[in-house]
Amino acid sequence: MRLVLRLGVAVVVSGAGFALAWWVCQQLVRLDEGDSLAIASAVLAVVLSIASWWAIRTAGNVEPDGGGRRAVQQLQATG
């Protein structure tokens, strides 16, 4: 559940970064809509990359050797 919450925060922060970049480009810098959307999309990609990295990294409560459960699959060769 904690991972879902962190990913939700990453999406919200990225959306806010997109909206802020779009507003700055259109209102303050006075670029046309296409250029504003292009710059805001680039900002979205960068912020989403960083925020998703933050969301999925271990929070320090997992043992570094993978001390949790493991799924093991065994195959048997035939022939």
Kinemage of the C-alpha trace (Angstrom):
@kinemage 1
@onewidth
@group {chain A} dominant
@subgroup {mainchain}
@vectorlist {calphas} color= white
{ca met a 1} P 0.000 0.000 0.000
{ca arg a 2} L 2.897 2.307 0.744
{ca leu a 3} L 4.243 1.903 -2.800
{ca val a 4} L 0.862 2.827 -4.282
{ca leu a 5} L 0.743 5.952 -2.131
{ca arg a 6} L 4.258 6.973 -3.144
{ca leu a 7} L 3.492 6.403 -6.842
{ca gly a 8} L 0.338 8.496 -6.438
{ca val a 9} L 2.409 11.304 -4.958
{ca ala a 10} L 4.832 11.007 -7.890
{ca val a 11} L 1.991 11.358 -10.403
{ca val a 12} L 0.460 14.339 -8.595
{ca val a 13} L 3.806 16.130 -8.294
{ca ser a 14} L 4.534 15.497 -11.974
{ca gly a 15} L 1.125 16.847 -12.977
{ca ala a 16} L 1.681 19.932 -10.875
{ca gly a 17} L 5.093 20.445 -12.483
{ca phe a 18} L 3.514 20.173 -15.934
{ca ala a 19} L 0.773 22.665 -15.088
{ca leu a 20} L 3.223 25.119 -13.532
{ca ala a 21} L 5.620 24.943 -16.480
{ca trp a 22} L 2.755 25.408 -18.943
{ca trp a 23} L 1.415 28.407 -17.029
{ca val a 24} L 4.855 30.035 -16.746
{ca cys a 25} L 5.541 29.592 -20.461
{ca gln a 26} L 2.157 30.959 -21.539
{ca gln a 27} L 1.518 33.710 -19.027
{ca leu a 28} L 4.920 34.975 -17.975
{ca val a 29} L 7.139 34.239 -20.969
{ca arg a 30} L 4.302 34.690 -23.523
{ca leu a 31} L 5.177 31.723 -25.738
{ca asp a 32} L 2.562 30.306 -28.081
{ca glu a 33} L 0.558 27.276 -26.998
{ca gly a 34} L 2.539 24.682 -28.959
{ca asp a 35} L 5.883 25.782 -27.569
{ca ser a 36} L 4.439 26.012 -24.065
{ca leu a 37} L 3.083 22.467 -24.265
{ca ala a 38} L 6.382 21.148 -25.635
{ca ile a 39} L 8.383 22.667 -22.794
{ca ala a 40} L 5.830 21.558 -20.202
{ca ser a 41} L 5.951 18.013 -21.604
{ca ala a 42} L 9.727 17.953 -21.253
{ca val a 43} L 9.383 19.149 -17.656
{ca leu a 44} L 6.780 16.421 -17.076
{ca ala a 45} L 9.144 13.727 -18.377
{ca val a 46} L 12.020 14.856 -16.154
{ca val a 47} L 9.916 15.306 -13.016
{ca leu a 48} L 8.102 11.993 -13.536
{ca ser a 49} L 11.405 10.164 -14.003
{ca ile a 50} L 12.832 11.556 -10.778
{ca ala a 51} L 9.607 11.141 -8.818
{ca ser a 52} L 9.090 7.541 -9.947
{ca trp a 53} L 12.684 6.713 -8.997
{ca trp a 54} L 11.971 8.172 -5.565
{ca ala a 55} L 8.699 6.252 -5.267
{ca ile a 56} L 10.127 2.800 -5.961
{ca arg a 57} L 13.400 3.022 -4.075
{ca thr a 58} L 13.577 1.122 -0.812
{ca ala a 59} L 12.599 3.139 2.201
{ca gly a 60} L 15.190 1.528 4.452
{ca asn a 61} L 12.808 -0.957 6.069
{ca val a 62} L 13.807 -3.804 3.732
{ca glu a 63} L 16.926 -5.804 4.447
{ca pro a 64} L 19.585 -5.341 1.759
{ca asp a 65} L 19.993 -9.097 1.268
{ca gly a 66} L 16.322 -9.454 0.306
{ca gly a 67} L 15.273 -10.935 3.629
{ca gly a 68} L 11.622 -11.086 2.619
{ca arg a 69} L 9.765 -13.845 0.810
{ca arg a 70} L 11.144 -15.256 -2.397
{ca ala a 71} L 9.490 -17.122 -5.218
{ca val a 72} L 11.622 -19.998 -6.469
{ca gln a 73} L 10.939 -21.790 -9.701
{ca gln a 74} L 12.667 -25.058 -10.515
{ca leu a 75} L 12.877 -26.525 -13.982
{ca gln a 76} L 13.599 -30.112 -14.852
{ca ala a 77} L 15.192 -30.927 -18.175
{ca thr a 78} L 13.606 -33.735 -20.152
{ca gly a 79} L 15.065 -35.722 -22.942
